[in-house]
Amino acid sequence: MKKSVWLLVLVLIVMASCNDDSSKQRAEQADNMNANKREIAEDAPSSEAKEHKGTKDVQYKVSNSWHIIPIDEEANEKVVLLTIDDAPDRYALEMAKTLHELEAGAIFFVNGMFLETEEKKKILKDIHDMGFLIGNHTYSHAFLPDLSKEEQKEEIVRVNDVVEEIIGERPAFFRAPNGANTDFTKQIADEEDMVLMNWVYGYDWEPEYQSQEALTEIMLNTPLLENGANLLMHDREWTAEALEDIVKGLRDKGFEIVDPALIQTKQ
């Protein structure tokens, strides 16, 4: 009888030991799994990091004088911004290809009236797919101060809707035709999360500069060419012809063509 009791006790001790070892193993496995999860969590980007992955740090902003000025102390001050208005009329795609080959950024300000065919919509998408930002230049290039508030809003918001339909995003910059804003257009631009932008200089609409040579000469040698200059050009034949020489000439003078993606927006 005593032997049976002792045998039973021995079996119970062995079973307890096995259970204890199993518990320890399970605990160790759980600890290892938790440690692995922590390592994965630490290595994986946060949701915020994922959201901003691939985006560029903002280094500049548009000043009240329409210059592009650094907000990052390490940013290059000797930059210029290239902007192309009235796109995509006839030469915008050609100009975009020229700039892309030169690795020079620009903002193409579009008019909605040039986006009413599938061909022109594809051109705009091609320009955007090459990495260029798309800005709002109103639907019909109207002189906004002559319009009612309802008409002004239609001119601006309609373009944003069309552009978003084509490229999947709304413009972040607004430029009024002739630079003629009203208090109401400024309000609408703000409601649409767009930064107002005019320009520092441009010449290609003046008859005396409507040739490749004359336009190149004035764009590179005007006294208005300075740090942060915001250069206005248009979708025009002579401007398309002069564009490569203008870009190369600016660089020869030590100016960097600023990447518009580095400019502060409201979006």
VMD Tcl script that draws the C-alpha trace (Angstrom):
set ca {
  {0.00 0.00 0.00}
  {2.82 2.32 0.86}
  {4.54 1.52 -2.40}
  {1.38 2.45 -4.31}
  {1.14 5.74 -2.47}
  {4.75 6.61 -3.12}
  {4.37 5.60 -6.77}
  {1.35 7.87 -7.09}
  {3.26 10.75 -5.49}
  {6.18 10.20 -7.84}
  {3.89 10.23 -10.88}
  {2.28 13.45 -9.70}
  {5.69 15.09 -9.19}
  {6.82 14.07 -12.69}
  {3.58 15.35 -14.22}
  {3.91 18.66 -12.39}
  {7.46 19.01 -13.58}
  {6.43 18.37 -17.17}
  {3.60 20.84 -16.92}
  {5.96 23.41 -15.44}
  {8.45 22.86 -18.25}
  {5.66 23.20 -20.83}
  {4.47 26.40 -19.20}
  {8.00 27.77 -19.26}
  {8.38 26.85 -22.92}
  {5.05 28.48 -23.78}
  {6.06 31.58 -21.83}
  {9.42 31.70 -23.59}
  {7.72 31.29 -26.97}
  {5.27 34.07 -26.13}
  {8.13 36.32 -25.05}
  {9.98 35.58 -28.27}
  {6.87 36.29 -30.34}
  {6.28 39.57 -28.53}
  {9.92 40.51 -29.02}
  {9.63 39.76 -32.73}
  {6.47 41.83 -32.96}
  {8.23 44.72 -31.23}
  {11.15 44.46 -33.67}
  {8.77 44.43 -36.65}
  {6.85 47.39 -35.26}
  {10.06 49.33 -34.70}
  {11.36 48.57 -38.19}
  {8.05 49.29 -39.93}
  {7.24 52.94 -40.77}
  {4.46 54.56 -38.79}
  {1.19 55.43 -40.55}
  {2.40 59.03 -40.69}
  {5.70 57.96 -42.20}
  {3.92 55.81 -44.78}
  {1.71 58.73 -45.69}
  {4.69 60.99 -46.31}
  {7.02 58.37 -47.77}
  {8.33 59.55 -51.13}
  {7.35 63.18 -50.60}
  {9.91 65.96 -50.54}
  {10.64 68.28 -47.67}
  {9.33 71.82 -48.14}
  {12.18 74.31 -48.49}
  {10.62 77.43 -50.05}
  {7.51 79.60 -50.05}
  {5.97 82.22 -52.33}
  {6.59 85.71 -50.96}
  {4.31 88.73 -51.19}
  {6.46 89.97 -54.06}
  {5.98 86.58 -55.80}
  {9.60 85.55 -55.29}
  {10.49 82.03 -54.22}
  {12.28 82.41 -50.90}
  {13.89 79.80 -48.62}
  {12.23 78.73 -45.38}
  {14.96 76.15 -44.82}
  {18.27 77.71 -43.81}
  {20.14 75.12 -45.85}
  {18.15 75.76 -49.04}
  {19.89 77.39 -51.99}
  {18.92 81.06 -52.32}
  {20.05 81.35 -55.93}
  {17.03 79.72 -57.54}
  {14.44 80.65 -60.13}
  {11.00 79.17 -60.75}
  {9.76 78.37 -64.26}
  {6.03 78.71 -64.94}
  {4.14 78.10 -68.19}
  {0.71 79.71 -68.64}
  {-2.15 79.03 -71.09}
  {-1.52 75.29 -71.23}
  {-2.13 72.99 -72.94}
  {-2.83 75.15 -76.00}
  {-0.40 74.02 -78.72}
  {3.16 73.69 -77.46}
  {2.85 72.66 -73.79}
  {3.70 69.00 -74.36}
  {6.75 69.91 -76.44}
  {7.86 72.32 -73.71}
  {7.33 69.68 -71.04}
  {9.48 67.20 -72.99}
  {12.24 69.80 -73.34}
  {12.20 70.54 -69.61}
  {12.07 66.85 -68.74}
  {15.16 66.15 -70.85}
  {16.92 69.04 -69.10}
  {15.74 67.81 -65.68}
  {14.18 71.21 -65.00}
  {10.96 71.51 -63.03}
  {8.08 73.87 -63.79}
  {4.44 74.60 -63.02}
  {2.04 74.43 -65.96}
  {-0.92 76.75 -65.37}
  {-3.87 75.43 -67.35}
  {-7.04 76.89 -68.82}
  {-10.10 74.68 -68.75}
  {-11.06 75.67 -72.29}
  {-8.01 73.73 -73.51}
  {-9.15 70.56 -71.74}
  {-12.41 69.90 -73.56}
  {-11.17 67.10 -75.82}
  {-9.80 63.66 -75.00}
  {-6.59 64.54 -76.86}
  {-5.93 67.58 -74.68}
  {-6.83 65.65 -71.52}
  {-4.25 63.03 -72.44}
  {-1.66 65.76 -73.04}
  {-2.30 67.16 -69.58}
  {-1.98 63.71 -68.03}
  {1.27 63.14 -69.93}
  {2.66 66.42 -68.62}
  {1.67 65.53 -65.07}
  {3.08 62.01 -65.42}
  {6.45 63.52 -66.38}
  {6.51 65.06 -62.90}
  {5.28 68.60 -63.52}
  {2.88 70.38 -61.20}
  {-0.41 71.61 -62.64}
  {-1.74 75.04 -61.65}
  {-5.11 76.76 -62.15}
  {-5.27 79.65 -64.64}
  {-9.11 79.87 -64.83}
  {-11.41 78.23 -67.34}
  {-11.65 80.80 -70.12}
  {-8.78 83.19 -69.31}
  {-11.34 85.85 -68.40}
  {-10.47 89.18 -66.78}
  {-11.83 88.30 -63.35}
  {-12.61 91.83 -62.04}
  {-15.19 92.17 -64.85}
  {-17.13 89.12 -63.69}
  {-19.78 88.60 -61.03}
  {-18.85 86.61 -57.94}
  {-20.71 83.59 -59.26}
  {-18.81 83.78 -62.56}
  {-15.47 84.22 -60.81}
  {-16.10 81.13 -58.70}
  {-17.15 79.14 -61.76}
  {-13.97 80.15 -63.61}
  {-11.80 78.86 -60.77}
  {-13.57 75.85 -59.26}
  {-14.52 74.38 -62.62}
  {-10.85 74.09 -63.56}
  {-10.02 72.33 -60.30}
  {-12.80 69.84 -60.91}
  {-11.64 69.11 -64.46}
  {-7.98 68.79 -63.48}
  {-8.82 66.45 -60.61}
  {-10.85 64.28 -62.99}
  {-7.86 63.99 -65.33}
  {-4.86 63.61 -63.02}
  {-6.46 62.65 -59.72}
  {-5.52 65.76 -57.75}
  {-6.56 69.38 -57.53}
  {-4.17 72.26 -58.33}
  {-2.19 73.68 -55.41}
  {-1.44 77.04 -57.10}
  {-3.70 79.69 -58.66}
  {-2.68 82.39 -61.11}
  {-5.28 84.88 -62.30}
  {-5.11 85.97 -65.96}
  {-3.17 89.24 -66.17}
  {-2.44 88.79 -62.45}
  {-5.81 90.46 -61.81}
  {-7.24 89.06 -58.59}
  {-10.18 90.38 -56.61}
  {-10.82 89.99 -52.91}
  {-13.37 87.33 -53.85}
  {-10.99 85.32 -56.06}
  {-8.47 85.37 -53.23}
  {-11.19 84.01 -50.96}
  {-12.07 81.25 -53.41}
  {-8.42 80.30 -53.87}
  {-8.07 80.06 -50.11}
  {-11.20 77.91 -49.82}
  {-9.80 75.66 -52.53}
  {-6.47 75.38 -50.65}
  {-4.50 77.07 -53.41}
  {-1.52 79.38 -53.07}
  {-1.81 82.62 -55.05}
  {0.99 83.15 -57.54}
  {1.74 85.95 -59.97}
  {5.26 86.50 -61.33}
  {8.43 88.59 -61.11}
  {8.97 88.98 -64.85}
  {7.97 87.71 -68.26}
  {8.17 89.06 -71.82}
  {6.93 86.56 -74.39}
  {3.59 88.31 -75.01}
  {5.29 91.53 -76.15}
  {5.74 91.75 -79.96}
  {9.41 92.71 -79.79}
  {10.26 89.49 -77.92}
  {8.28 87.05 -80.06}
  {11.32 85.32 -81.50}
  {13.68 82.72 -80.08}
  {16.71 85.02 -80.03}
  {15.02 88.12 -78.62}
  {13.18 86.21 -75.92}
  {16.27 84.30 -74.82}
  {18.25 87.53 -74.61}
  {15.75 89.39 -72.43}
  {14.96 86.44 -70.15}
  {18.63 85.98 -69.34}
  {19.74 89.61 -69.19}
  {16.85 91.52 -67.67}
  {17.78 93.40 -64.47}
  {14.82 91.57 -62.87}
  {16.72 88.28 -62.91}
  {17.63 87.81 -59.26}
  {17.50 85.24 -56.51}
  {14.05 83.69 -56.27}
  {12.75 85.22 -59.50}
  {9.43 83.77 -60.63}
  {9.63 83.54 -64.42}
  {6.45 83.75 -66.49}
  {6.29 82.12 -69.92}
  {3.44 80.96 -72.13}
  {2.45 78.09 -74.38}
  {3.75 79.83 -77.52}
  {5.87 78.75 -80.48}
  {8.72 81.21 -79.90}
  {8.81 80.39 -76.21}
  {9.00 76.66 -76.95}
  {11.88 77.36 -79.32}
  {13.75 79.47 -76.76}
  {13.11 77.28 -73.71}
  {16.21 75.10 -73.87}
  {18.51 78.11 -74.33}
  {16.80 79.91 -71.45}
  {17.25 76.99 -69.07}
  {20.88 76.46 -70.04}
  {21.56 80.19 -69.83}
  {20.07 80.43 -66.34}
  {22.25 77.57 -65.19}
  {25.32 79.14 -66.79}
  {24.62 82.18 -64.62}
  {24.62 79.97 -61.54}
  {20.88 79.73 -60.98}
  {19.23 76.50 -59.92}
  {15.83 75.71 -61.44}
  {13.79 75.12 -58.30}
  {11.67 71.99 -58.03}
  {8.08 73.24 -57.50}
  {7.45 70.26 -55.22}
  {9.72 71.98 -52.67}
  {7.43 75.03 -52.45}
  {5.04 75.31 -49.50}
  {1.35 74.76 -50.32}
  {-1.89 74.60 -48.35}
  {-2.57 71.00 -49.33}
}
mol new
graphics top color blue
foreach p $ca { graphics top sphere $p radius 0.5 }
foreach p [lrange $ca 0 end-1] q [lrange $ca 1 end] { graphics top cylinder $p $q radius 0.2 }
display resetview
